[in-house]
Amino acid sequence: MRCFQSRGRKCRRALVCLFALFLSAARPLDRERILSEFHRDHSKVRYQFGACSNVKMDCSCFIQRLYAERFSKPIPRTTLTQTNWMKES
């Protein structure tokens, strides 16, 4: 997914948020497998700022879907709300 190649500040912040949440949500042995499988399942999805569909999505959508699909844990949609949510958790 192009999000990982993006140099945008929002994308980097979202990825930091992802890993902080991810580290607390999964057991150490499962983390790599879960993230690898999820990335593989979404590797054909194109990056588009503000998008959240099966065809195009942005970083915060990627993070939101990871938690919804792999952990059944709803998290906010936007980078700002995800960051604030993480600070409150």
N, C-alpha and C positions, 0 to 999 in steps of 0.2 A: 504494500500500500504506500502510495506516495507520501502520506503523512509522515512517515519515518524519515523521509528525505527532505522534508520541509524545514526551512530555517526560520519560520515565523515564530514570534515570541509566544503567541497563543498556543501553537502546536506543541512547542517545547514544554510549556506550562501544563498542558493537558497530559502529555506523556509522563511528566514527573508525578502528576496526580495519579495517573494510572498505576505506576509502579508502587507508589506509596500504598494505595488501596490494595493492589494485587498482593503485595508482600504480607499484608495483614489478613487477607482473605483465604489464602491457599497454604497448604502444607508445603514445606520446601521441596519435596520430591515431585509434587504435582505441578508446581508453578511453570516449569519449562514446558512440560507436556501440554498443559492447558493453553498457554500462550501460543505455542507452536501450532497446535491444532486449530485454534481460532484464527490465527493469521493465515494459515493455509486455506481455510474455508472462505476467507474474505480477500484472498490475494488478487482476485480479478476485479475487485471493486475499485473504481477510480476515485481519486480525491477531488472534492469540490467544496470550497468553503461554504458552510451553512447547509450542506446537503445531508440528508439522513434517509437513504433508501438502499435497496439491494444492488443498485447500479452505481450510485455515487454517494460518498459520505465524507464527512470531515473527521478530525481527530476526536472531538468530544463525542460524536456519534459512535465511533469505533469503541471508545471506552465504555460508553453507556451500554452498548450491545454486548460487550464482553461480560460485563457484570450481570446483565439480564439473562443472557443465554447460558453462561457457565456457572453462575452462582445463584441464580434466581433472586438477585438483589437489585432492586430499582435504585438508580442514582439519577441526579439531575442531568439535563440535556446539554447545557452550555458549559464552556470552559470555566467561566467565572463562577457559576453556581456549583459546578463540581469542585472547584478549588475551595470555595467557602464551605461546602458540605463536608469536605475532607477535614478541614480545620476544626469543624464542630464535632466530628466523630471521634 
